[in-house]
């Protein structure tokens, strides 16, 4: 998938079991493709058709990693993390001082003392690749690395991001940061905090709900 990058996870069998299984499937396909096609079609001419182990294993990998990784029971067998792909919409709460007082959340509101802004999170995910794009009111950011943890308590997604900034907003120079959100499968929400590096030095919260 264009723009995606690898991510880490605490589901160790994702590598140990799945890569071995993909290799084993590649061996079976490479050794039995011709005879199987001949048996299925009834034409013995296909008996000697061969395919390399590398090509067969690669085909199985793409089939599993891009198409079947989130389909039960395959997802359980290969230790897939939850599927977070889709579009998530909600709000970003930031401690920026570039907005008027009426934009700041009141004491009885979520994100008290922070500026509330609309935001959209777009996630592309496969078995071993992911891209998290945050579309904000003034600029966008893209993830550069990510970790999905599922072992202790709720599933959490932590990702590092790069924001190129914008020429139309003085405060938004190029900067990097980190976001950690908790996934609630019942409400289909991602909620958590973020902070940025020394180029900007601000922090806040992200609250979004899956819409597609």
N, C-alpha and C positions, 0 to 999 in steps of 0.2 A: 504494500500500500504506500502510495506516494507520501513522503514527508514523515513517515513513522520511524520509530527507533525502538531498540530493545528495552525491556524492563525486567527487573528482578522480582522474585517472589519467594515466600517461605515454603511453597509447596514443592519440596525437593523431588518428588516422584515425577514431576513435570519433565525433568531431564532424564533421570535415571531409568524410568520405565518407558517413557514415550519414545525417546531416541532409539533405544534398543528395539522396541516394537516396530518402529519405522524401518530400521535396518533389516529386521527379520522378514517383514513384509516385502521389502525390496528383493531379498534373496528368493523368496517364494515366487514372486512375479517373474523375476529374471529367468528362473529355472523352468517355469511351467506355463509361460505365456503362450508359446506356440502350440503345444499339445492341447491346452485348454480351448484356444480359439478353434482348432481343428475339430475338437469334440463338439463344441457348441454349434459350429456351422455345418459340420459334416463334410468338410473339404480337407483332405489329408495334406494338401499343398501347404497349409499353414503350420504343419507340424514342426518344421525347421525354422520358423520365425523366432528370432531372439531379440532380446533387449538387454542393455547393460545393467549391472547392479546399481551403478550410480544414477542412471536415468530413472530406473524404477523406484529407487528410494526417494529421489527428488520429487517425483510425481506423487508418491504417497505423502510425503511431507507437506506439499502444497495443498493437497486435498484435505488433510487433517488440520493443518495450521491455519488455513484461510477459510475453510468451508464447514468443517464438522467439529471443530474444537469446542463449541458451546452447545452441542446437541447431546442431550441425555440419551443413553448412559455413557457415551463416548467421553463427555466432559469429565465425568467422575473417574473413568478408567485412566485418563491421561493427566489428572490432577490440574484441570484448568481453573484459573481464578474466576471470580464472577465477571460476567460480561457487562462492562460499563459503557459500551459504545452507544452513541446516540447524541441527541441534543438535549441540553439541560438549561433551563432558564430560571432566573431568580434575581438575586441582588448581591452586590459587592458592598461591604461596609468598610470604609477606609478612614484613616486618621489625617488625611490631607487637609490643609488649611486654605485651599484655593477656592472654596465654595462659600456661599452666603450662609448665615446662621440658620435660615429656614430649611436648608438641606440636611441639617444634622438631626439624627434620630433623637426623639425626646426621651426623657428618663424612663417612661413606661413602655418604650418600644424596644424591639430587638436591635442590638447594636447601639445602645445608648452612647451618645457622645461622638459617634462616628458618622461620616457622610454616607448616605444611602444612595446607591446608583444601580440602575438596571444592568444586568450582565447575562451573557450566554456562554455556556461551556459546551464545546463540541469535541467529542471523543471518538477517535477511530481506534479500534482494538482488534487484534487477532490473538492467536495462541501465544505468540512471543513478541509481538510488536504493538506499539501504542503511540498515539499522538493526542495531546490535550491542547486545545486552542481555546483561550479565553477571549471573547469579544466584548470589550468594554465600551463605555460611551465616548472615550477619547482615543483609545489605542487598543491594539490586540497583542497577545503574547502567545508563544508556542513553547511547548515542553521540549526539554533537551535530555531529560533522563527521568525515570520513574520507578517506583517500587509499590507493589500491591501486597499487603500483608493480611492474612486471614486466620492465622493460628491462635492468637490470644485475643479474644473478644471480637468486636465488630470489625468488618473489613475496612481497611484504610488505604487510601491512595495518596502517596506523597510524590510530588513531581517538582523538578527544577524547571524554571522557565526563563526565556529571554524575551524582552520587550524592546522593540526597536525605537519606541517613542514616537513622537509626532512633531512636525514643524509648526503645528497650529496651537500648541499648548506649551507654555514656557516651562512648566514643572515636569513635563513628561519627556525627559531625555532617555537615551538608551539605558536600560538597567536590567538586572537579573534578580531572581527571587525564588522562593520556595513556598509551595502550598501543600498543606496536609488536610484532607477531608475524610470524613467517616461516611461510609455507605450504609443506608438503611433500606433493605430490600422490600420492606412492607410499605413504606411511604414513597419509595423510589426517589430518595433525596440524597444529596451530597452536602455535608455541612462541615466547616472547619475554619482554619486560620491560614493566613499567609503573611509573609514578611519579605521585604526587598533588601537588596544589597546596599553598599555604601553610596552608590550613585543617586539613590533616592531616599533610603532610610525611612520607610513607613511600613505600617502593618494594618491588619484588619481581618474581617471575616468574609467568608463566601457561603451563601446559602442558595442552592439551586435544586430544582425538581426536574426529573426526566419528562420530556414532552414528546419525544419520538425515539 
